[in-house]
Every structure is written in structure tokens, then in C-alpha cells.
């Protein structure tokens, strides 16, 4: 019998006829085990930010935006068994992708790569994955047999500064030291990336001090 006083497990009908003598009947019962699927959603949130004073056009609404938050939700599923007497749920299969791509009709096993808006003179950066040719790389949906946790991808825009490395005469040593020390601090606090272009080492003129000049 179950905890609620009802028969547990497989339920059927058994007819017992009693005669003049005592009789007994063995009726085996087992827990009822039900198979079903467990589902879980995983969300990748992409946060795109335009440079200060800039904007970009939303692909769907065609609106001009300075920033956009794009949630991408994928689902995973696995087979489980449930003991209807104890309520215990036991995994009976591996996690598998359960979201179908509308265009390819294939199951999405990873968060697909995404094209990003471009801005002249600015480079998109990301703290997760890579950005190549204006596209954010894909991300796996399942790692080591488990669905990944929800995660956020920040994509700010960093200004590209083209600078030139120039030899400085010895009479301007103090100025050179000020440039060499102050400019990197300013660049870091302003979140700027710098690309250095210099001459081949074999042809560079000899100089004890150098300075950076923004082109």
C-alpha cells in the first residue's frame, strides 16, 4: 500500500474464491516508474554599445540605437525516470540540444555567431569569445555533459589611435619622459587602444629617447 492508503505500483483486478479451507494468494506490487523529459533554458545576453555620440540601425525594427541588449535563448532536454511512490527523479539520458533553427531546421548545439554593427575608426571588443571580421564567435551550449550557465557578452567600442614613434633629440629629454609616462595613463583611463607603427629596427636612427605622435 502507498503512504496514502492506496495500492502502489501496477493496479489490476484479482478474484479470490474462498472455500471451506483457509487459502492465501500472493499479489506482488512494484513502484510505478514513469519516463519523461526534463527541460532547461540557457540564455546568452549580448550587450552592444555604440561609441559616445554614435548609433546604429536595428536589423529588425530599423530604429537608430546607441545600445542594444539581445537575449538568445536555447533549450536543452534529457530523459528522466520518476518513481511515482517516492517521487524520486533520476536522469536516464544525456543533455541534448532541443531548439531547432528556423532556417536550417537543424538542432542548435551552440549559440550561433552574430554579425555586429561597425563604426569607422572604432574596434569592437568582447570579454567572452572572439570577434573576427565584425562577427562575434559562437559559444557551446553543452560543456562536459552539462548545459552552460546563463552568461553576458559585453561589446563596448574602443577608439583606434594611429601613432608614430619618433626619435627625440637629447635636449628634449624631460619632454620625452613626460610623453612616455603620461600618454599611456591617459590612454588607459580613456579606454583607448593604440597601434604603434615604427620603422624596421635595422633602419631606425639611433636615439636615446623617443616620443609618440598621434597621426
QUIBEL-V905073 format. One record per pair of residues at least 12 apart in sequence whose ideal C-beta (glycine too) atoms are under 10 Angstrom apart, sorted by the first residue. I is the first residue (numbers start at 0). J is the second residue. D is the distance in whole Angstrom. If there is no record, write none. Layout:
# QUIBEL-V905073
I:J:D  I:J:D
This chain:
# QUIBEL-V905073
0:28:8  1:28:9  1:30:9  1:31:10  1:83:9  1:84:6  2:84:8  2:85:9  6:26:9  6:28:7  7:28:6  7:29:8  7:30:6  7:31:7  7:83:8  7:84:5  7:85:10  8:27:9  8:28:4  8:29:4  8:30:5  8:31:5  8:32:9  8:83:8  8:84:7  9:27:9  9:28:7  9:29:6  9:30:9  9:31:7  10:28:9  10:31:9  11:26:9  11:28:10  13:26:6  28:84:10  29:84:9  30:81:10  30:82:5  30:83:7  30:84:4  30:85:7  30:87:9  31:81:9  31:82:8  31:83:4  31:84:7  32:80:5  32:81:7  32:82:6  32:83:7  32:84:9  32:87:10  32:89:9  32:91:10  33:79:9  33:80:7  33:81:5  33:82:8  33:83:6  33:88:10  34:78:6  34:79:7  34:80:6  34:81:8  34:91:7  34:92:9  35:78:8  35:79:6  35:80:8  35:81:6  35:88:9  35:91:9  36:76:5  36:77:7  36:78:6  36:79:7  36:91:10  36:92:9  36:95:10  36:97:8  37:75:9  37:76:7  37:77:6  37:78:8  37:79:5  37:81:10  37:88:8  37:90:8  37:91:10  37:92:9  37:94:9  38:74:6  38:75:7  38:76:5  38:77:9  38:97:7  39:73:10  39:74:7  39:75:5  39:76:8  39:77:8  39:94:8  39:97:9  39:145:10  39:146:6  40:72:5  40:73:7  40:74:5  40:75:8  40:97:10  40:98:9  40:146:9  40:149:9  41:71:9  41:72:7  41:73:6  41:74:8  41:75:7  41:98:10  41:110:8  41:138:10  41:140:6  41:141:9  41:146:5  41:147:6  41:148:7  41:149:6  41:150:9  42:70:5  42:71:7  42:72:5  42:73:8  42:110:9  42:148:10  42:149:5  42:150:8  42:151:9  43:69:9  43:70:7  43:71:4  43:72:8  43:73:8  43:109:10  43:110:5  43:111:10  43:113:9  43:127:9  43:128:10  43:135:10  43:137:10  43:138:6  43:140:9  43:147:9  43:149:8  43:150:6  43:151:8  43:152:7  44:68:6  44:69:7  44:70:5  44:71:8  44:72:9  44:149:7  44:150:7  44:151:5  44:152:7  44:153:9  45:67:8  45:68:7  45:69:4  45:70:8  45:71:7  45:110:9  45:113:7  45:115:9  45:125:9  45:127:10  45:135:7  45:150:10  45:151:8  45:152:5  45:153:9  45:154:7  46:66:7  46:67:8  46:68:5  46:69:8  46:125:10  46:151:6  46:152:7  46:153:5  46:154:6  46:155:9  47:64:8  47:65:10  47:66:6  47:67:5  47:68:8  47:69:7  47:113:9  47:115:7  47:116:7  47:123:8  47:135:9  47:152:9  47:153:9  47:154:5  47:155:9  47:156:9  48:64:10  48:65:7  48:66:5  48:67:8  48:68:10  48:123:9  48:153:8  48:154:7  48:155:5  48:156:6  49:63:9  49:64:7  49:65:5  49:66:6  49:67:9  49:116:7  49:118:7  49:121:9  49:155:9  49:156:6  50:65:9  50:118:6  50:119:10  50:120:8  50:121:5  50:155:9  50:156:4  50:157:9  50:158:7  51:65:9  51:156:9  51:158:9  52:65:8  53:65:7  53:116:9  53:118:6  53:119:10  53:121:8  53:156:8  54:66:9  54:116:9  54:118:9  55:67:8  55:115:9  55:116:4  55:117:8  55:118:7  55:156:10  56:116:7  57:69:10  57:116:9  58:114:8  58:116:9  64:116:9  66:154:10  66:155:10  67:116:9  67:154:10  68:151:9  69:113:8  69:152:9  69:154:10  70:149:9  70:151:10  71:98:10  71:107:10  71:110:6  71:111:8  71:113:8  71:138:9  71:152:10  72:98:8  72:110:10  72:149:9  73:96:7  73:97:8  73:98:5  73:106:10  73:107:6  73:108:9  73:109:8  73:110:7  73:111:10  73:138:10  73:140:5  73:141:10  73:146:9  73:147:10  74:96:8  74:97:4  74:98:5  74:99:10  74:106:10  74:107:9  74:140:9  74:146:9  75:93:10  75:94:5  75:95:7  75:96:6  75:97:6  75:98:8  75:108:10  75:140:7  75:141:7  75:145:9  75:146:5  75:147:9  76:92:9  76:94:7  76:95:6  76:96:8  76:97:4  76:98:10  76:146:10  77:90:6  77:91:8  77:92:5  77:93:6  77:94:5  77:95:7  77:97:9  77:144:10  77:146:9  78:90:8  78:91:5  78:92:3  78:93:9  78:94:10  78:95:9  79:91:6  79:92:8  80:92:10  93:141:8  93:144:6  93:145:10  94:140:9  94:141:6  94:144:7  94:145:7  94:146:6  95:108:8  95:140:10  95:141:8  95:146:10  96:108:5  96:109:8  96:140:6  96:141:7  96:146:9  97:140:10  98:140:8  106:140:10  107:137:10  107:140:7  108:137:10  108:139:8  108:140:6  108:141:7  109:136:10  109:137:5  109:138:6  109:139:5  109:140:5  109:141:9  109:147:10  110:128:9  110:135:9  110:136:9  110:137:6  110:138:4  110:139:8  110:140:7  110:147:9  110:150:9  110:152:9  111:134:10  111:135:9  111:136:10  111:137:6  111:138:9  112:128:9  112:129:10  112:130:10  112:131:9  112:134:5  112:135:6  112:136:6  112:137:5  112:138:9  113:128:10  113:130:10  113:133:10  113:134:7  113:135:5  113:136:9  113:137:9  113:152:9  113:154:10  114:132:9  114:133:6  114:134:5  114:135:8  115:130:7  115:132:10  115:133:5  115:134:7  115:135:6  115:154:6  115:156:10  116:133:8  116:154:10  116:156:9  117:133:5  117:156:10  118:156:6  118:158:10  119:159:9  120:156:9  120:158:7  120:159:6  120:160:9  120:161:9  121:155:9  121:156:4  121:157:7  121:158:6  121:159:7  121:192:9  122:155:10  122:156:7  122:157:5  122:158:8  122:159:6  122:192:6  122:194:10  123:135:8  123:154:5  123:155:8  123:156:6  123:157:8  124:153:8  124:154:7  124:155:6  124:156:8  124:157:5  124:190:9  124:192:8  125:152:6  125:153:7  125:154:5  125:155:9  126:150:10  126:151:9  126:152:7  126:153:5  126:154:9  126:155:9  127:150:7  127:151:8  127:152:5  127:153:8  127:154:10  128:152:7  128:154:10  130:154:8  135:152:7  135:154:7  136:152:10  138:150:8  138:152:8  155:190:7  156:190:9  157:189:9  157:190:6  157:191:6  157:192:5  157:193:10  158:186:9  158:189:8  158:190:8  158:191:5  158:192:7  158:193:10  159:191:8  159:192:6  159:193:8  159:194:6  160:182:10  160:186:7  160:189:10  160:191:6  160:192:7  160:193:5  160:194:7  160:195:10  160:211:9  160:213:6  160:214:8  161:193:8  161:194:6  161:195:9  161:196:7  161:212:10  161:213:7  161:214:4  162:182:9  162:186:9  162:193:6  162:194:7  162:195:6  162:196:7  162:197:9  162:210:10  162:211:5  162:212:6  162:213:5  162:214:6  163:195:8  163:196:6  163:197:8  163:198:10  163:210:9  163:211:7  163:212:5  163:213:8  163:214:6  164:195:6  164:196:7  164:197:4  164:198:8  164:203:9  164:206:10  164:209:6  164:210:8  164:211:6  164:212:8  165:178:10  165:197:9  165:198:10  165:204:10  165:206:9  165:208:10  165:209:7  165:210:6  165:211:8  165:212:6  166:198:10  166:203:8  166:204:5  166:205:8  166:206:3  166:207:9  166:208:8  166:209:6  166:210:8  167:179:10  167:206:6  167:207:8  167:208:5  167:209:6  167:210:5  168:206:8  168:207:9  168:208:8  169:206:8  169:207:6  169:208:7  170:208:10  171:208:7  171:210:8  172:207:8  172:208:6  173:208:10  174:208:9  174:210:7  175:206:9  175:207:9  175:208:4  175:209:7  175:210:5  175:211:10  176:208:7  176:210:10  177:210:9  178:208:9  178:209:9  178:210:5  178:211:6  178:212:9  179:208:8  179:209:8  179:210:7  179:211:8  182:210:9  182:211:6  182:213:9  183:211:9  186:211:10  193:211:8  193:213:9  194:214:10  195:211:8  196:214:8  197:209:9
